[in-house]
């Protein structure tokens, strides 16, 4: 998002036309846990989804479409639901849907269009284009019912890779697919960050990092390949946003629609010798967060509040002016509508922090369980042993001086720059069980 020629249509509609939240985060930088967080308004230790294989731990009866459906909204889902869905059940509380497991070419969708009694199966030529078509179709159908408000989540596959990039298998065309119209479209060149050029595959520069990371390596050419694949697949995603926003405008819906653009994880392009996601560092946990609602969010503005996936449901409910008669679980997020108070720190976690690993827990890439507190100016991280409680390693970064987190101040042999580790650790451990935002042990 910091590169001018990436996502130009998205930036025109939602950055120039709306408000940018530069402090946008995921709570857990992994697909299934964060999607569960987005749907439920709860952090992972409360919804119970800790890896990409335990999506069934989410109570699917109490998620965004149920609350908004109860509020009188027509609800739709176009694209992905949750990572391990795999066509095992009908996504609940949606009136209309065109859902798939993922992929780019010849992807299978379950489709239940407005007015249909039953679903059908359909193959998409190119999934991002198909998703754009269905989203626009549903916008038109909703516009015809002018007396009923509507909600739609659109979740395409890009820039996800098709298979896991490895040191031995990093072929661009094996990992990513894009439509032929983009074959000759140039994409921005990769500009490696200091987390690549300084630390990257250099074990000597990573002695202040958790032991898991110190000898990790990922070939620079593979990192560049994943960057290129992301940029290529985002071309169609940017076109999708343009088509959807144009449809809203043409149908007279744009000025009364709240539009949010974000993601469920960051991604490493060789930073600290890593690919993929699930670590607590900037490249893993920060995500784009753009919001447009004409007359509510000022155009071209920047909002410095820290926002995250668990905040979406609370924001929807306030925007809809709907107080559910039963809020089955306390919402861990808070509304980010203008005028609402921001949080003083963002709580981040990965895995079953503070509790035994549940049966079948697989984690991601053998990354140890961790928890973290982050503000715009500093980040404190704890990694845990196999019991998910005993501290294995601590890190603390001054983000104002060291935005790429190269210098762990707790491992630089200078105690004068150390924070109150005991106080931070006490607060972090308390947040292992935080719930809600007001009473008892509230989440920040």
C-alpha positions in Angstrom: 0.0 0.0 0.0 3.0 2.3 0.4 4.0 1.9 -3.3 2.2 4.5 -5.4 1.5 2.4 -8.4 0.0 -0.6 -6.5 -3.8 -0.8 -6.4 -4.4 2.6 -8.1 -8.2 2.1 -8.5 -8.5 1.0 -4.9 -6.6 4.0 -3.7 -8.6 6.4 -5.8 -12.0 5.1 -4.5 -11.0 4.4 -0.9 -7.9 6.3 0.0 -8.6 9.6 -1.9 -12.3 9.1 -1.5 -12.2 7.8 2.1 -10.0 7.5 5.2 -6.8 5.6 5.6 -6.0 3.8 8.9 -2.2 3.4 8.8 -2.3 1.4 12.1 -4.4 -1.5 10.7 -3.6 -4.9 12.2 -4.6 -8.5 12.3 -4.7 -10.1 15.8 -3.4 -13.4 14.6 -1.5 -13.4 11.3 -2.9 -16.6 9.9 -5.9 -17.1 7.6 -8.3 -19.2 9.5 -7.9 -17.6 13.0 -8.2 -14.1 11.6 -11.2 -14.9 9.4 -12.9 -16.3 12.6 -12.0 -13.1 14.3 -13.5 -11.0 11.5 -16.7 -13.0 11.5 -17.2 -13.1 15.3 -15.7 -9.9 16.6 -13.7 -12.0 19.1 -9.9 -12.7 19.4 -8.7 -16.2 18.9 -8.5 -17.2 22.6 -12.2 -16.5 22.8 -13.4 -18.0 19.5 -11.0 -21.0 19.8 -9.7 -21.2 16.2 -5.9 -21.4 16.6 -4.6 -22.7 13.3 -5.8 -23.4 9.7 -7.4 -26.7 10.6 -9.8 -25.9 13.4 -12.3 -23.6 11.9 -15.1 -25.7 13.3 -14.2 -24.4 16.8 -15.9 -21.1 15.7 -19.6 -20.9 16.9 -20.9 -20.2 13.4 -24.4 -19.3 14.8 -23.1 -16.0 16.3 -21.3 -14.3 13.5 -21.7 -11.1 11.5 -24.4 -12.2 9.1 -26.6 -13.6 11.9 -26.6 -10.3 13.8 -27.2 -8.2 10.6 -29.8 -10.6 9.3 -31.6 -10.2 12.7 -31.3 -6.5 12.2 -33.3 -6.7 9.0 -30.4 -6.7 6.5 -30.2 -8.9 3.5 -26.8 -10.7 3.7 -24.5 -12.0 1.0 -21.0 -13.6 0.8 -19.0 -13.6 -2.4 -15.7 -15.5 -2.3 -14.1 -17.2 0.7 -15.8 -18.0 4.0 -13.2 -19.6 6.3 -10.0 -21.5 5.5 -11.1 -25.1 6.2 -14.7 -24.8 5.0 -14.1 -27.1 2.0 -17.8 -27.4 0.9 -18.7 -29.3 4.1 -21.7 -27.1 5.0 -23.7 -24.1 3.7 -22.2 -20.9 5.1 -24.8 -19.8 7.7 -27.1 -16.8 7.8 -26.5 -15.7 4.2 -29.4 -15.0 1.9 -27.3 -15.0 -1.2 -23.8 -16.4 -1.8 -21.2 -17.4 -4.4 -18.6 -19.2 -2.3 -15.4 -21.2 -3.0 -12.5 -22.7 -1.2 -9.9 -20.6 -3.2 -7.8 -20.7 -6.3 -7.6 -18.7 -9.5 -8.5 -20.7 -12.7 -11.5 -23.1 -13.0 -12.4 -22.8 -9.4 -15.6 -24.5 -8.1 -18.2 -22.3 -6.5 -21.5 -23.0 -4.7 -23.9 -20.3 -5.8 -27.3 -19.3 -4.4 -28.4 -16.2 -6.2 -31.2 -13.7 -5.1 -34.6 -15.4 -5.5 -33.1 -18.9 -5.8 -34.5 -21.7 -3.5 -31.5 -24.0 -3.9 -27.9 -23.6 -4.5 -26.0 -24.8 -7.6 -22.4 -25.6 -8.5 -20.6 -23.5 -11.0 -17.0 -23.4 -12.4 -15.4 -19.9 -12.7 -13.1 -19.2 -15.6 -11.0 -16.8 -13.5 -12.2 -16.6 -9.9 -11.5 -12.9 -9.2 -13.5 -11.8 -12.3 -16.3 -14.2 -11.4 -16.4 -12.8 -7.9 -16.6 -9.2 -9.3 -19.5 -10.3 -11.6 -21.5 -11.9 -8.7 -20.9 -8.9 -6.4 -22.2 -6.5 -9.0 -25.2 -8.8 -9.7 -26.1 -8.8 -6.0 -25.7 -5.0 -5.7 -28.2 -4.7 -8.6 -30.6 -7.1 -6.9 -30.3 -5.3 -3.6 -30.9 -1.9 -5.3 -34.2 -3.3 -6.6 -35.3 -3.8 -3.0 -34.8 -0.2 -1.9 -36.6 -0.7 1.4 -34.2 -3.3 2.8 -30.6 -2.6 3.8 -27.9 -5.1 2.8 -24.5 -6.4 3.8 -22.0 -8.2 1.6 -18.5 -9.5 2.2 -16.3 -9.9 -0.9 -13.3 -12.1 -0.4 -11.2 -13.1 -3.4 -8.1 -15.3 -3.6 -5.4 -12.8 -4.5 -2.7 -12.2 -3.6 -2.6 -15.7 -2.1 -0.2 -18.3 -3.7 -1.6 -21.6 -5.0 0.9 -23.8 -3.2 3.5 -23.1 -0.5 6.7 -21.5 -2.0 9.7 -23.5 -0.9 13.4 -23.2 -1.5 13.2 -26.0 -4.1 9.9 -25.1 -5.8 9.5 -21.4 -6.5 8.3 -21.1 -10.0 6.1 -18.1 -10.6 3.6 -19.8 -12.8 3.2 -22.7 -10.4 2.5 -20.4 -7.5 0.2 -17.8 -9.1 -2.3 -17.4 -12.0 -3.6 -14.3 -13.6 -5.7 -13.6 -16.7 -3.9 -13.3 -20.1 -4.8 -9.6 -20.2 -2.2 -9.0 -17.5 0.6 -10.9 -19.1 2.4 -7.8 -20.4 1.3 -5.4 -17.7 4.3 -4.3 -15.7 4.3 -4.5 -11.9 6.4 -2.5 -9.4 9.9 -4.0 -8.8 10.6 -5.5 -5.4 12.3 -3.1 -3.0 13.6 -5.3 -0.2 13.3 -3.8 3.3 16.1 -3.7 5.8 14.6 -6.7 7.4 15.7 -8.5 4.2 18.9 -6.7 3.3 20.3 -6.5 6.9 18.8 -9.6 8.6 17.4 -11.8 5.9 19.5 -15.0 5.6 22.3 -13.6 7.8 22.3 -15.7 11.0 24.9 -13.4 12.7 22.4 -10.5 12.5 19.6 -12.5 14.0 21.2 -13.5 17.3 18.9 -11.1 19.1 15.8 -12.9 17.7 13.9 -15.9 19.0 16.0 -19.1 18.4 13.3 -20.3 15.9 14.4 -17.6 13.5 18.2 -17.5 13.7 19.1 -20.0 11.1 16.0 -19.6 8.9 16.8 -18.8 5.2 14.7 -18.2 2.2 16.3 -17.6 -1.2 16.2 -14.0 -2.4 15.1 -15.0 -5.8 12.1 -16.8 -4.3 11.2 -13.8 -2.2 11.2 -11.7 -5.4 9.1 -14.3 -7.1 6.4 -14.2 -4.4 6.5 -10.4 -4.6 6.0 -10.5 -8.3 3.1 -13.0 -8.0 1.4 -10.9 -5.4 1.6 -7.8 -7.6 0.4 -9.7 -10.7 -2.6 -11.2 -9.0 -3.5 -7.9 -7.3 -4.1 -6.3 -10.7 -7.4 -8.3 -11.1 -8.3 -7.5 -7.4 -7.8 -3.8 -8.1 -10.1 -4.1 -11.2 -12.6 -5.9 -9.0 -12.7 -3.0 -6.5 -13.1 -0.5 -9.4 -16.0 -2.4 -10.9 -17.8 -2.8 -7.5 -17.4 0.8 -6.6 -18.5 1.9 -10.0 -21.6 -0.3 -9.7 -22.4 1.3 -6.3 -22.1 4.7 -7.8 -24.2 3.9 -10.9 -26.9 2.4 -8.7 -27.1 5.3 -6.4 -25.8 3.3 -3.5 -22.3 4.7 -3.0 -23.1 7.7 -0.8 -25.0 5.5 1.7 -22.7 2.4 1.8 -19.9 1.8 4.3 -17.0 0.2 2.4 -14.0 -1.4 4.2 -10.9 -2.8 2.5 -8.5 -4.9 4.5 -6.9 -8.3 4.7 -6.6 -11.3 7.1 -2.8 -11.4 7.3 0.5 -9.8 6.2 3.2 -11.6 4.4 7.0 -11.9 4.5 9.1 -11.5 1.3 12.3 -12.9 2.8 12.3 -10.7 5.9 14.4 -12.4 8.6 14.8 -15.4 6.2 11.1 -16.1 6.2 8.2 -16.5 3.8 4.5 -16.7 4.5 3.0 -15.3 7.7 2.2 -16.0 11.4 5.0 -14.1 13.2 4.6 -10.9 15.3 6.7 -8.6 13.2 5.5 -5.6 11.1 5.5 -7.4 7.8 3.2 -10.1 9.2 0.7 -8.2 11.4 0.1 -4.9 9.6 -2.5 -4.8 6.9 -4.1 -2.2 4.6 -7.2 -0.7 6.2 -9.2 1.8 4.1 -12.7 3.0 4.9 -15.2 5.0 2.9 -18.7 6.2 4.0 -19.5 9.5 2.4 -20.5 12.1 4.9 -19.2 10.0 7.8 -15.5 9.3 7.1 -13.8 12.4 5.6 -12.3 11.9 2.1 -8.5 11.9 1.9 -8.1 11.7 5.7 -5.7 9.7 7.9 -7.0 8.2 11.2 -4.2 7.2 13.6 -6.3 4.9 15.7 -5.2 1.3 15.9 -7.9 -0.9 14.2 -8.2 -4.6 13.6 -10.4 -7.5 12.4 -12.3 -7.9 15.7 -13.5 -4.2 15.3 -15.5 -4.9 12.2 -18.6 -6.4 13.8 -18.9 -3.7 16.5 -18.6 -1.1 13.8 -21.3 -2.7 11.6 -23.7 -2.8 14.6 -23.1 0.9 15.4 -23.4 1.9 11.8 -26.7 0.0 11.5 -27.9 1.6 14.8 -28.7 -1.9 16.0 -28.4 -3.2 19.6 -28.9 -7.0 19.4 -31.4 -8.3 22.0 -28.9 -11.0 22.7 -25.2 -10.5 22.3 -24.3 -14.1 22.8 -20.6 -13.4 23.4 -18.9 -10.2 24.5 -17.4 -8.5 21.5 -13.6 -8.0 21.9 -13.5 -5.3 19.2 -14.7 -1.7 19.3 -16.3 0.5 16.7 -14.0 2.8 14.8 -16.7 5.2 13.5 -15.5 8.8 13.8 -15.6 10.1 17.4 -15.1 6.7 19.0 -12.2 6.2 21.4 -9.2 4.3 20.1 -7.2 1.7 22.0 -3.9 2.4 23.8 -2.2 -0.8 22.5 -3.0 -3.7 20.2 -3.0 -7.2 21.7 -1.6 -9.8 19.2 -1.5 -13.6 19.7 -0.6 -16.8 17.8 -1.7 -20.2 18.9 -3.3 -21.4 22.1 -1.5 -18.9 24.4 -1.7 -19.7 28.1 -3.5 -23.0 27.7 -2.7 -26.6 26.5 -2.7 -27.2 22.8 -6.1 -28.7 21.8 -6.2 -32.1 20.2 -5.2 -31.9 16.5 -3.5 -28.5 16.8 -0.9 -28.2 14.0 0.1 -24.6 14.2 1.9 -23.1 11.2 5.4 -23.8 10.0 6.4 -25.0 13.5 6.3 -21.4 14.8 6.2 -21.3 18.6 3.2 -19.9 20.3 3.6 -16.1 21.0 1.8 -13.1 22.3 2.6 -9.4 21.9 1.6 -5.9 22.8 2.1 -3.2 20.2 1.6 0.5 20.0 2.7 2.9 17.1 5.9 3.5 19.1 7.0 0.2 20.5 6.4 -3.6 20.5 6.9 -6.2 23.2 6.9 -9.9 22.2 7.0 -13.1 24.3 7.5 -16.5 22.7 6.5 -19.6 24.7 7.7 -23.2 25.2 5.6 -26.2 24.2 3.3 -25.7 27.3 2.3 -22.3 25.7 2.9 -20.5 29.1 6.6 -20.7 29.9 8.5 -17.7 28.4 11.1 -19.0 25.9 12.3 -15.6 24.6 11.5 -11.9 24.9 11.9 -9.1 22.4 11.3 -5.3 22.6 11.5 -2.8 19.8 11.6 1.0 19.6 9.5 1.4 16.5 10.1 5.1 16.2 13.9 4.5 15.9 13.7 1.0 14.5 10.6 0.5 12.4 11.9 -2.7 10.8 12.6 -4.3 14.2 16.3 -5.0 13.7 17.5 -4.3 17.2 15.9 -6.2 20.1 16.6 -3.8 23.0 16.4 -6.7 25.5 19.4 -8.4 23.8 21.7 -5.5 23.2 23.7 -5.6 26.5 22.4 -2.2 27.4 20.0 -2.3 30.3 19.5 1.5 30.3 17.2 1.2 27.2 15.1 -1.7 28.6 11.4 -1.1 29.4 9.6 -2.3 32.5 9.6 -6.0 31.3 7.9 -7.2 34.5 5.0 -4.8 34.0 4.6 -5.5 30.3 4.7 -9.3 31.0 2.1 -9.0 33.7 -0.2 -7.1 31.4 0.4 -9.4 28.5 -0.4 -12.5 30.6 -3.6 -10.9 31.9 -4.6 -10.4 28.3 -4.3 -14.1 27.6 -7.9 -14.3 29.0 -9.3 -10.9 28.1 -12.9 -10.7 26.9 -15.1 -7.8 25.9 -14.0 -4.1 26.2 -15.6 -2.9 29.4 -15.9 -5.2 32.4 -13.8 -7.7 34.2 -10.7 -8.3 32.1 -11.3 -6.2 29.0 -9.3 -6.5 25.8 -7.5 -3.3 24.8 
